[in-house]
Amino acid sequence: MSNTNEKRPRSVTLKGNPLVCTMCKGDRFYVETVKIDPMVGQILNLNRSDVSAPSYVCAKCKHDHWFLG
């Protein structure tokens, strides 16, 4: 479930590199912040009770790209 949503897709740069969709090579994304269930956080060895992660949804094919850490 996301708590921050952008209504217009945009280009995204991560650590100086442009994000490109791994499925369709699209370069515009809807940016969301997704809260991760604490049980899933334990499985992923995230030792925090309130974990959220940025999610970038490709505007072209709707593939979701998650980044933890």
mmCIF file of the N, C-alpha and C atoms, coordinates in Angstrom:
data_MODEL
# 
_entry.id   MODEL 
# 
loop_
_atom_site.group_PDB 
_atom_site.id 
_atom_site.type_symbol 
_atom_site.label_atom_id 
_atom_site.label_alt_id 
_atom_site.label_comp_id 
_atom_site.label_asym_id 
_atom_site.label_entity_id 
_atom_site.label_seq_id 
_atom_site.pdbx_PDB_ins_code 
_atom_site.Cartn_x 
_atom_site.Cartn_y 
_atom_site.Cartn_z 
_atom_site.occupancy 
_atom_site.B_iso_or_equiv 
_atom_site.pdbx_formal_charge 
_atom_site.auth_seq_id 
_atom_site.auth_comp_id 
_atom_site.auth_asym_id 
_atom_site.auth_atom_id 
_atom_site.pdbx_PDB_model_num 
ATOM 1   N N  . MET A 1 1  ? 0.845  -1.171  0.000   1.00 0.00 ? 1  MET A N  1 
ATOM 2   C CA . MET A 1 1  ? 0.000  0.000   0.000   1.00 0.00 ? 1  MET A CA 1 
ATOM 3   C C  . MET A 1 1  ? 0.888  1.230   0.000   1.00 0.00 ? 1  MET A C  1 
ATOM 4   N N  . SER A 1 2  ? 0.640  2.138   -0.876  1.00 0.00 ? 2  SER A N  1 
ATOM 5   C CA . SER A 1 2  ? 1.507  3.301   -0.978  1.00 0.00 ? 2  SER A CA 1 
ATOM 6   C C  . SER A 1 2  ? 0.911  4.480   -0.229  1.00 0.00 ? 2  SER A C  1 
ATOM 7   N N  . ASN A 1 3  ? 1.790  5.334   0.288   1.00 0.00 ? 3  ASN A N  1 
ATOM 8   C CA . ASN A 1 3  ? 1.312  6.512   0.992   1.00 0.00 ? 3  ASN A CA 1 
ATOM 9   C C  . ASN A 1 3  ? 1.726  7.800   0.309   1.00 0.00 ? 3  ASN A C  1 
ATOM 10  N N  . THR A 1 4  ? 2.535  7.722   -0.721  1.00 0.00 ? 4  THR A N  1 
ATOM 11  C CA . THR A 1 4  ? 2.918  8.895   -1.501  1.00 0.00 ? 4  THR A CA 1 
ATOM 12  C C  . THR A 1 4  ? 2.836  8.509   -2.971  1.00 0.00 ? 4  THR A C  1 
ATOM 13  N N  . ASN A 1 5  ? 2.057  9.237   -3.732  1.00 0.00 ? 5  ASN A N  1 
ATOM 14  C CA . ASN A 1 5  ? 1.917  8.939   -5.153  1.00 0.00 ? 5  ASN A CA 1 
ATOM 15  C C  . ASN A 1 5  ? 2.088  10.208  -5.963  1.00 0.00 ? 5  ASN A C  1 
ATOM 16  N N  . GLU A 1 6  ? 2.776  10.101  -7.080  1.00 0.00 ? 6  GLU A N  1 
ATOM 17  C CA . GLU A 1 6  ? 2.869  11.206  -8.027  1.00 0.00 ? 6  GLU A CA 1 
ATOM 18  C C  . GLU A 1 6  ? 1.918  10.898  -9.171  1.00 0.00 ? 6  GLU A C  1 
ATOM 19  N N  . LYS A 1 7  ? 1.163  11.900  -9.578  1.00 0.00 ? 7  LYS A N  1 
ATOM 20  C CA . LYS A 1 7  ? 0.161  11.690  -10.616 1.00 0.00 ? 7  LYS A CA 1 
ATOM 21  C C  . LYS A 1 7  ? 0.721  11.725  -12.026 1.00 0.00 ? 7  LYS A C  1 
ATOM 22  N N  . ARG A 1 8  ? 1.894  12.344  -12.194 1.00 0.00 ? 8  ARG A N  1 
ATOM 23  C CA . ARG A 1 8  ? 2.501  12.428  -13.529 1.00 0.00 ? 8  ARG A CA 1 
ATOM 24  C C  . ARG A 1 8  ? 3.822  11.669  -13.538 1.00 0.00 ? 8  ARG A C  1 
ATOM 25  N N  . PRO A 1 9  ? 4.044  10.878  -14.593 1.00 0.00 ? 9  PRO A N  1 
ATOM 26  C CA . PRO A 1 9  ? 5.310  10.163  -14.669 1.00 0.00 ? 9  PRO A CA 1 
ATOM 27  C C  . PRO A 1 9  ? 6.468  11.124  -14.925 1.00 0.00 ? 9  PRO A C  1 
ATOM 28  N N  . ARG A 1 10 ? 7.656  10.723  -14.473 1.00 0.00 ? 10 ARG A N  1 
ATOM 29  C CA . ARG A 1 10 ? 8.845  11.560  -14.661 1.00 0.00 ? 10 ARG A CA 1 
ATOM 30  C C  . ARG A 1 10 ? 10.062 10.676  -14.836 1.00 0.00 ? 10 ARG A C  1 
ATOM 31  N N  . SER A 1 11 ? 11.135 11.266  -15.326 1.00 0.00 ? 11 SER A N  1 
ATOM 32  C CA . SER A 1 11 ? 12.398 10.536  -15.409 1.00 0.00 ? 11 SER A CA 1 
ATOM 33  C C  . SER A 1 11 ? 12.989 10.468  -14.008 1.00 0.00 ? 11 SER A C  1 
ATOM 34  N N  . VAL A 1 12 ? 13.742 9.409   -13.747 1.00 0.00 ? 12 VAL A N  1 
ATOM 35  C CA . VAL A 1 12 ? 14.311 9.167   -12.424 1.00 0.00 ? 12 VAL A CA 1 
ATOM 36  C C  . VAL A 1 12 ? 15.804 8.909   -12.571 1.00 0.00 ? 12 VAL A C  1 
ATOM 37  N N  . THR A 1 13 ? 16.586 9.505   -11.687 1.00 0.00 ? 13 THR A N  1 
ATOM 38  C CA . THR A 1 13 ? 18.029 9.253   -11.638 1.00 0.00 ? 13 THR A CA 1 
ATOM 39  C C  . THR A 1 13 ? 18.361 8.678   -10.267 1.00 0.00 ? 13 THR A C  1 
ATOM 40  N N  . LEU A 1 14 ? 19.056 7.541   -10.246 1.00 0.00 ? 14 LEU A N  1 
ATOM 41  C CA . LEU A 1 14 ? 19.480 6.894   -9.011  1.00 0.00 ? 14 LEU A CA 1 
ATOM 42  C C  . LEU A 1 14 ? 20.995 6.777   -8.994  1.00 0.00 ? 14 LEU A C  1 
ATOM 43  N N  . LYS A 1 15 ? 21.616 7.366   -7.989  1.00 0.00 ? 15 LYS A N  1 
ATOM 44  C CA . LYS A 1 15 ? 23.085 7.353   -7.856  1.00 0.00 ? 15 LYS A CA 1 
ATOM 45  C C  . LYS A 1 15 ? 23.774 7.796   -9.141  1.00 0.00 ? 15 LYS A C  1 
ATOM 46  N N  . GLY A 1 16 ? 23.202 8.821   -9.780  1.00 0.00 ? 16 GLY A N  1 
ATOM 47  C CA . GLY A 1 16 ? 23.807 9.390   -10.978 1.00 0.00 ? 16 GLY A CA 1 
ATOM 48  C C  . GLY A 1 16 ? 23.478 8.674   -12.276 1.00 0.00 ? 16 GLY A C  1 
ATOM 49  N N  . ASN A 1 17 ? 22.673 7.624   -12.213 1.00 0.00 ? 17 ASN A N  1 
ATOM 50  C CA . ASN A 1 17 ? 22.333 6.851   -13.405 1.00 0.00 ? 17 ASN A CA 1 
ATOM 51  C C  . ASN A 1 17 ? 20.843 6.951   -13.699 1.00 0.00 ? 17 ASN A C  1 
ATOM 52  N N  . PRO A 1 18 ? 20.475 7.158   -14.957 1.00 0.00 ? 18 PRO A N  1 
ATOM 53  C CA . PRO A 1 18 ? 19.049 7.209   -15.283 1.00 0.00 ? 18 PRO A CA 1 
ATOM 54  C C  . PRO A 1 18 ? 18.417 5.828   -15.127 1.00 0.00 ? 18 PRO A C  1 
ATOM 55  N N  . LEU A 1 19 ? 17.226 5.790   -14.529 1.00 0.00 ? 19 LEU A N  1 
ATOM 56  C CA . LEU A 1 19 ? 16.502 4.529   -14.390 1.00 0.00 ? 19 LEU A CA 1 
ATOM 57  C C  . LEU A 1 19 ? 15.821 4.214   -15.713 1.00 0.00 ? 19 LEU A C  1 
ATOM 58  N N  . VAL A 1 20 ? 15.990 2.969   -16.159 1.00 0.00 ? 20 VAL A N  1 
ATOM 59  C CA . VAL A 1 20 ? 15.368 2.481   -17.390 1.00 0.00 ? 20 VAL A CA 1 
ATOM 60  C C  . VAL A 1 20 ? 14.638 1.190   -17.026 1.00 0.00 ? 20 VAL A C  1 
ATOM 61  N N  . CYS A 1 21 ? 13.400 1.061   -17.467 1.00 0.00 ? 21 CYS A N  1 
ATOM 62  C CA . CYS A 1 21 ? 12.607 -0.122  -17.151 1.00 0.00 ? 21 CYS A CA 1 
ATOM 63  C C  . CYS A 1 21 ? 13.302 -1.383  -17.670 1.00 0.00 ? 21 CYS A C  1 
ATOM 64  N N  . THR A 1 22 ? 13.368 -2.396  -16.823 1.00 0.00 ? 22 THR A N  1 
ATOM 65  C CA . THR A 1 22 ? 14.020 -3.648  -17.201 1.00 0.00 ? 22 THR A CA 1 
ATOM 66  C C  . THR A 1 22 ? 13.160 -4.486  -18.151 1.00 0.00 ? 22 THR A C  1 
ATOM 67  N N  . MET A 1 23 ? 11.882 -4.138  -18.267 1.00 0.00 ? 23 MET A N  1 
ATOM 68  C CA . MET A 1 23 ? 10.994 -4.918  -19.133 1.00 0.00 ? 23 MET A CA 1 
ATOM 69  C C  . MET A 1 23 ? 10.838 -4.311  -20.530 1.00 0.00 ? 23 MET A C  1 
ATOM 70  N N  . CYS A 1 24 ? 10.608 -2.986  -20.583 1.00 0.00 ? 24 CYS A N  1 
ATOM 71  C CA . CYS A 1 24 ? 10.283 -2.373  -21.882 1.00 0.00 ? 24 CYS A CA 1 
ATOM 72  C C  . CYS A 1 24 ? 11.237 -1.243  -22.281 1.00 0.00 ? 24 CYS A C  1 
ATOM 73  N N  . LYS A 1 25 ? 12.211 -0.956  -21.420 1.00 0.00 ? 25 LYS A N  1 
ATOM 74  C CA . LYS A 1 25 ? 13.196 0.112   -21.648 1.00 0.00 ? 25 LYS A CA 1 
ATOM 75  C C  . LYS A 1 25 ? 12.583 1.511   -21.562 1.00 0.00 ? 25 LYS A C  1 
ATOM 76  N N  . GLY A 1 26 ? 11.388 1.624   -20.959 1.00 0.00 ? 26 GLY A N  1 
ATOM 77  C CA . GLY A 1 26 ? 10.770 2.925   -20.745 1.00 0.00 ? 26 GLY A CA 1 
ATOM 78  C C  . GLY A 1 26 ? 11.597 3.777   -19.789 1.00 0.00 ? 26 GLY A C  1 
ATOM 79  N N  . ASP A 1 27 ? 11.430 5.104   -19.873 1.00 0.00 ? 27 ASP A N  1 
ATOM 80  C CA . ASP A 1 27 ? 12.253 5.976   -19.024 1.00 0.00 ? 27 ASP A CA 1 
ATOM 81  C C  . ASP A 1 27 ? 11.425 6.985   -18.223 1.00 0.00 ? 27 ASP A C  1 
ATOM 82  N N  . ARG A 1 28 ? 10.110 6.755   -18.122 1.00 0.00 ? 28 ARG A N  1 
ATOM 83  C CA . ARG A 1 28 ? 9.236  7.624   -17.326 1.00 0.00 ? 28 ARG A CA 1 
ATOM 84  C C  . ARG A 1 28 ? 8.538  6.749   -16.286 1.00 0.00 ? 28 ARG A C  1 
ATOM 85  N N  . PHE A 1 29 ? 8.482  7.249   -15.044 1.00 0.00 ? 29 PHE A N  1 
ATOM 86  C CA . PHE A 1 29 ? 7.988  6.450   -13.935 1.00 0.00 ? 29 PHE A CA 1 
ATOM 87  C C  . PHE A 1 29 ? 7.062  7.242   -13.030 1.00 0.00 ? 29 PHE A C  1 
ATOM 88  N N  . TYR A 1 30 ? 6.065  6.556   -12.486 1.00 0.00 ? 30 TYR A N  1 
ATOM 89  C CA . TYR A 1 30 ? 5.278  7.081   -11.385 1.00 0.00 ? 30 TYR A CA 1 
ATOM 90  C C  . TYR A 1 30 ? 6.047  6.728   -10.122 1.00 0.00 ? 30 TYR A C  1 
ATOM 91  N N  . VAL A 1 31 ? 6.257  7.700   -9.258  1.00 0.00 ? 31 VAL A N  1 
ATOM 92  C CA . VAL A 1 31 ? 7.050  7.485   -8.051  1.00 0.00 ? 31 VAL A CA 1 
ATOM 93  C C  . VAL A 1 31 ? 6.106  7.308   -6.868  1.00 0.00 ? 31 VAL A C  1 
ATOM 94  N N  . GLU A 1 32 ? 6.317  6.234   -6.099  1.00 0.00 ? 32 GLU A N  1 
ATOM 95  C CA . GLU A 1 32 ? 5.502  5.938   -4.930  1.00 0.00 ? 32 GLU A CA 1 
ATOM 96  C C  . GLU A 1 32 ? 6.403  5.558   -3.759  1.00 0.00 ? 32 GLU A C  1 
ATOM 97  N N  . THR A 1 33 ? 5.894  5.745   -2.564  1.00 0.00 ? 33 THR A N  1 
ATOM 98  C CA . THR A 1 33 ? 6.551  5.222   -1.372  1.00 0.00 ? 33 THR A CA 1 
ATOM 99  C C  . THR A 1 33 ? 5.659  4.117   -0.834  1.00 0.00 ? 33 THR A C  1 
ATOM 100 N N  . VAL A 1 34 ? 6.214  2.924   -0.693  1.00 0.00 ? 34 VAL A N  1 
ATOM 101 C CA . VAL A 1 34 ? 5.445  1.752   -0.296  1.00 0.00 ? 34 VAL A CA 1 
ATOM 102 C C  . VAL A 1 34 ? 5.861  1.332   1.102   1.00 0.00 ? 34 VAL A C  1 
ATOM 103 N N  . LYS A 1 35 ? 4.877  1.121   1.977   1.00 0.00 ? 35 LYS A N  1 
ATOM 104 C CA . LYS A 1 35 ? 5.160  0.601   3.310   1.00 0.00 ? 35 LYS A CA 1 
ATOM 105 C C  . LYS A 1 35 ? 5.241  -0.915  3.224   1.00 0.00 ? 35 LYS A C  1 
ATOM 106 N N  . ILE A 1 36 ? 6.260  -1.478  3.856   1.00 0.00 ? 36 ILE A N  1 
ATOM 107 C CA . ILE A 1 36 ? 6.475  -2.918  3.819   1.00 0.00 ? 36 ILE A CA 1 
ATOM 108 C C  . ILE A 1 36 ? 5.981  -3.527  5.125   1.00 0.00 ? 36 ILE A C  1 
ATOM 109 N N  . ASP A 1 37 ? 5.224  -4.585  5.008   1.00 0.00 ? 37 ASP A N  1 
ATOM 110 C CA . ASP A 1 37 ? 4.705  -5.296  6.174   1.00 0.00 ? 37 ASP A CA 1 
ATOM 111 C C  . ASP A 1 37 ? 5.867  -5.730  7.067   1.00 0.00 ? 37 ASP A C  1 
ATOM 112 N N  . PRO A 1 38 ? 5.766  -5.566  8.394   1.00 0.00 ? 38 PRO A N  1 
ATOM 113 C CA . PRO A 1 38 ? 6.869  -5.940  9.295   1.00 0.00 ? 38 PRO A CA 1 
ATOM 114 C C  . PRO A 1 38 ? 7.314  -7.392  9.145   1.00 0.00 ? 38 PRO A C  1 
ATOM 115 N N  . MET A 1 39 ? 6.396  -8.312  8.859   1.00 0.00 ? 39 MET A N  1 
ATOM 116 C CA . MET A 1 39 ? 6.767  -9.722  8.684   1.00 0.00 ? 39 MET A CA 1 
ATOM 117 C C  . MET A 1 39 ? 7.647  -9.888  7.442   1.00 0.00 ? 39 MET A C  1 
ATOM 118 N N  . VAL A 1 40 ? 7.313  -9.188  6.378   1.00 0.00 ? 40 VAL A N  1 
ATOM 119 C CA . VAL A 1 40 ? 8.135  -9.233  5.164   1.00 0.00 ? 40 VAL A CA 1 
ATOM 120 C C  . VAL A 1 40 ? 9.492  -8.601  5.458   1.00 0.00 ? 40 VAL A C  1 
ATOM 121 N N  . GLY A 1 41 ? 9.505  -7.526  6.230   1.00 0.00 ? 41 GLY A N  1 
ATOM 122 C CA . GLY A 1 41 ? 10.764 -6.900  6.624   1.00 0.00 ? 41 GLY A CA 1 
ATOM 123 C C  . GLY A 1 41 ? 11.680 -7.857  7.368   1.00 0.00 ? 41 GLY A C  1 
ATOM 124 N N  . GLN A 1 42 ? 11.105 -8.707  8.215   1.00 0.00 ? 42 GLN A N  1 
ATOM 125 C CA . GLN A 1 42 ? 11.911 -9.708  8.926   1.00 0.00 ? 42 GLN A CA 1 
ATOM 126 C C  . GLN A 1 42 ? 12.496 -10.717 7.956   1.00 0.00 ? 42 GLN A C  1 
ATOM 127 N N  . ILE A 1 43 ? 11.702 -11.149 6.987   1.00 0.00 ? 43 ILE A N  1 
ATOM 128 C CA . ILE A 1 43 ? 12.176 -12.112 5.995   1.00 0.00 ? 43 ILE A CA 1 
ATOM 129 C C  . ILE A 1 43 ? 13.341 -11.524 5.195   1.00 0.00 ? 43 ILE A C  1 
ATOM 130 N N  . LEU A 1 44 ? 13.260 -10.208 4.912   1.00 0.00 ? 44 LEU A N  1 
ATOM 131 C CA . LEU A 1 44 ? 14.310 -9.536  4.144   1.00 0.00 ? 44 LEU A CA 1 
ATOM 132 C C  . LEU A 1 44 ? 15.453 -9.025  5.022   1.00 0.00 ? 44 LEU A C  1 
ATOM 133 N N  . ASN A 1 45 ? 15.443 -9.394  6.303   1.00 0.00 ? 45 ASN A N  1 
ATOM 134 C CA . ASN A 1 45 ? 16.466 -8.978  7.270   1.00 0.00 ? 45 ASN A CA 1 
ATOM 135 C C  . ASN A 1 45 ? 16.551 -7.463  7.426   1.00 0.00 ? 45 ASN A C  1 
ATOM 136 N N  . LEU A 1 46 ? 15.395 -6.794  7.358   1.00 0.00 ? 46 LEU A N  1 
ATOM 137 C CA . LEU A 1 46 ? 15.339 -5.365  7.620   1.00 0.00 ? 46 LEU A CA 1 
ATOM 138 C C  . LEU A 1 46 ? 14.916 -5.212  9.072   1.00 0.00 ? 46 LEU A C  1 
ATOM 139 N N  . ASN A 1 47 ? 15.849 -4.860  9.926   1.00 0.00 ? 47 ASN A N  1 
ATOM 140 C CA . ASN A 1 47 ? 15.609 -4.870  11.363  1.00 0.00 ? 47 ASN A CA 1 
ATOM 141 C C  . ASN A 1 47 ? 14.982 -3.576  11.865  1.00 0.00 ? 47 ASN A C  1 
ATOM 142 N N  . ARG A 1 48 ? 13.949 -3.142  11.193  1.00 0.00 ? 48 ARG A N  1 
ATOM 143 C CA . ARG A 1 48 ? 13.198 -1.960  11.615  1.00 0.00 ? 48 ARG A CA 1 
ATOM 144 C C  . ARG A 1 48 ? 11.725 -2.314  11.572  1.00 0.00 ? 48 ARG A C  1 
ATOM 145 N N  . SER A 1 49 ? 10.958 -1.734  12.476  1.00 0.00 ? 49 SER A N  1 
ATOM 146 C CA . SER A 1 49 ? 9.532  -2.052  12.510  1.00 0.00 ? 49 SER A CA 1 
ATOM 147 C C  . SER A 1 49 ? 8.747  -1.260  11.469  1.00 0.00 ? 49 SER A C  1 
ATOM 148 N N  . ASP A 1 50 ? 9.199  -0.053  11.135  1.00 0.00 ? 50 ASP A N  1 
ATOM 149 C CA . ASP A 1 50 ? 8.492  0.788   10.171  1.00 0.00 ? 50 ASP A CA 1 
ATOM 150 C C  . ASP A 1 50 ? 9.369  0.952   8.938   1.00 0.00 ? 50 ASP A C  1 
ATOM 151 N N  . VAL A 1 51 ? 9.164  0.086   7.954   1.00 0.00 ? 51 VAL A N  1 
ATOM 152 C CA . VAL A 1 51 ? 10.004 0.092   6.767   1.00 0.00 ? 51 VAL A CA 1 
ATOM 153 C C  . VAL A 1 51 ? 9.192  0.566   5.569   1.00 0.00 ? 51 VAL A C  1 
ATOM 154 N N  . SER A 1 52 ? 9.756  1.493   4.822   1.00 0.00 ? 52 SER A N  1 
ATOM 155 C CA . SER A 1 52 ? 9.150  1.913   3.570   1.00 0.00 ? 52 SER A CA 1 
ATOM 156 C C  . SER A 1 52 ? 10.232 1.889   2.498   1.00 0.00 ? 52 SER A C  1 
ATOM 157 N N  . ALA A 1 53 ? 9.795  1.801   1.264   1.00 0.00 ? 53 ALA A N  1 
ATOM 158 C CA . ALA A 1 53 ? 10.743 1.718   0.156   1.00 0.00 ? 53 ALA A CA 1 
ATOM 159 C C  . ALA A 1 53 ? 10.204 2.504   -1.027  1.00 0.00 ? 53 ALA A C  1 
ATOM 160 N N  . PRO A 1 54 ? 11.106 3.134   -1.784  1.00 0.00 ? 54 PRO A N  1 
ATOM 161 C CA . PRO A 1 54 ? 10.646 3.796   -2.997  1.00 0.00 ? 54 PRO A CA 1 
ATOM 162 C C  . PRO A 1 54 ? 10.268 2.754   -4.047  1.00 0.00 ? 54 PRO A C  1 
ATOM 163 N N  . SER A 1 55 ? 9.231  3.065   -4.778  1.00 0.00 ? 55 SER A N  1 
ATOM 164 C CA . SER A 1 55 ? 8.756  2.201   -5.839  1.00 0.00 ? 55 SER A CA 1 
ATOM 165 C C  . SER A 1 55 ? 8.588  3.062   -7.091  1.00 0.00 ? 55 SER A C  1 
ATOM 166 N N  . TYR A 1 56 ? 9.109  2.580   -8.198  1.00 0.00 ? 56 TYR A N  1 
ATOM 167 C CA . TYR A 1 56 ? 9.018  3.309   -9.456  1.00 0.00 ? 56 TYR A CA 1 
ATOM 168 C C  . TYR A 1 56 ? 8.241  2.445   -10.439 1.00 0.00 ? 56 TYR A C  1 
ATOM 169 N N  . VAL A 1 57 ? 7.070  2.913   -10.834 1.00 0.00 ? 57 VAL A N  1 
ATOM 170 C CA . VAL A 1 57 ? 6.200  2.153   -11.725 1.00 0.00 ? 57 VAL A CA 1 
ATOM 171 C C  . VAL A 1 57 ? 6.334  2.726   -13.135 1.00 0.00 ? 57 VAL A C  1 
ATOM 172 N N  . CYS A 1 58 ? 6.750  1.894   -14.051 1.00 0.00 ? 58 CYS A N  1 
ATOM 173 C CA . CYS A 1 58 ? 6.958  2.318   -15.433 1.00 0.00 ? 58 CYS A CA 1 
ATOM 174 C C  . CYS A 1 58 ? 5.648  2.828   -16.037 1.00 0.00 ? 58 CYS A C  1 
ATOM 175 N N  . ALA A 1 59 ? 5.697  4.009   -16.607 1.00 0.00 ? 59 ALA A N  1 
ATOM 176 C CA . ALA A 1 59 ? 4.508  4.607   -17.216 1.00 0.00 ? 59 ALA A CA 1 
ATOM 177 C C  . ALA A 1 59 ? 4.090  3.872   -18.485 1.00 0.00 ? 59 ALA A C  1 
ATOM 178 N N  . LYS A 1 60 ? 5.026  3.178   -19.112 1.00 0.00 ? 60 LYS A N  1 
ATOM 179 C CA . LYS A 1 60 ? 4.753  2.506   -20.380 1.00 0.00 ? 60 LYS A CA 1 
ATOM 180 C C  . LYS A 1 60 ? 4.141  1.111   -20.188 1.00 0.00 ? 60 LYS A C  1 
ATOM 181 N N  . CYS A 1 61 ? 4.753  0.286   -19.319 1.00 0.00 ? 61 CYS A N  1 
ATOM 182 C CA . CYS A 1 61 ? 4.291  -1.104  -19.176 1.00 0.00 ? 61 CYS A CA 1 
ATOM 183 C C  . CYS A 1 61 ? 3.789  -1.442  -17.770 1.00 0.00 ? 61 CYS A C  1 
ATOM 184 N N  . LYS A 1 62 ? 3.920  -0.505  -16.821 1.00 0.00 ? 62 LYS A N  1 
ATOM 185 C CA . LYS A 1 62 ? 3.443  -0.651  -15.443 1.00 0.00 ? 62 LYS A CA 1 
ATOM 186 C C  . LYS A 1 62 ? 4.268  -1.620  -14.595 1.00 0.00 ? 62 LYS A C  1 
ATOM 187 N N  . HIS A 1 63 ? 5.452  -2.003  -15.075 1.00 0.00 ? 63 HIS A N  1 
ATOM 188 C CA . HIS A 1 63 ? 6.337  -2.845  -14.268 1.00 0.00 ? 63 HIS A CA 1 
ATOM 189 C C  . HIS A 1 63 ? 6.818  -2.038  -13.061 1.00 0.00 ? 63 HIS A C  1 
ATOM 190 N N  . ASP A 1 64 ? 6.825  -2.671  -11.890 1.00 0.00 ? 64 ASP A N  1 
ATOM 191 C CA . ASP A 1 64 ? 7.175  -1.992  -10.636 1.00 0.00 ? 64 ASP A CA 1 
ATOM 192 C C  . ASP A 1 64 ? 8.622  -2.305  -10.272 1.00 0.00 ? 64 ASP A C  1 
ATOM 193 N N  . HIS A 1 65 ? 9.400  -1.251  -10.036 1.00 0.00 ? 65 HIS A N  1 
ATOM 194 C CA . HIS A 1 65 ? 10.805 -1.390  -9.640  1.00 0.00 ? 65 HIS A CA 1 
ATOM 195 C C  . HIS A 1 65 ? 10.934 -0.947  -8.179  1.00 0.00 ? 65 HIS A C  1 
ATOM 196 N N  . TRP A 1 66 ? 11.375 -1.840  -7.311  1.00 0.00 ? 66 TRP A N  1 
ATOM 197 C CA . TRP A 1 66 ? 11.548 -1.542  -5.872  1.00 0.00 ? 66 TRP A CA 1 
ATOM 198 C C  . TRP A 1 66 ? 13.027 -1.446  -5.559  1.00 0.00 ? 66 TRP A C  1 
ATOM 199 N N  . PHE A 1 67 ? 13.340 -0.568  -4.618  1.00 0.00 ? 67 PHE A N  1 
ATOM 200 C CA . PHE A 1 67 ? 14.717 -0.427  -4.155  1.00 0.00 ? 67 PHE A CA 1 
ATOM 201 C C  . PHE A 1 67 ? 14.702 -0.359  -2.636  1.00 0.00 ? 67 PHE A C  1 
ATOM 202 N N  . LEU A 1 68 ? 15.389 -1.284  -1.987  1.00 0.00 ? 68 LEU A N  1 
ATOM 203 C CA . LEU A 1 68 ? 15.494 -1.311  -0.519  1.00 0.00 ? 68 LEU A CA 1 
ATOM 204 C C  . LEU A 1 68 ? 16.886 -0.903  -0.112  1.00 0.00 ? 68 LEU A C  1 
ATOM 205 N N  . GLY A 1 69 ? 16.969 -0.285  1.041   1.00 0.00 ? 69 GLY A N  1 
ATOM 206 C CA . GLY A 1 69 ? 18.301 0.017   1.570   1.00 0.00 ? 69 GLY A CA 1 
ATOM 207 C C  . GLY A 1 69 ? 18.557 1.450   1.823   1.00 0.00 ? 69 GLY A C  1 
# 
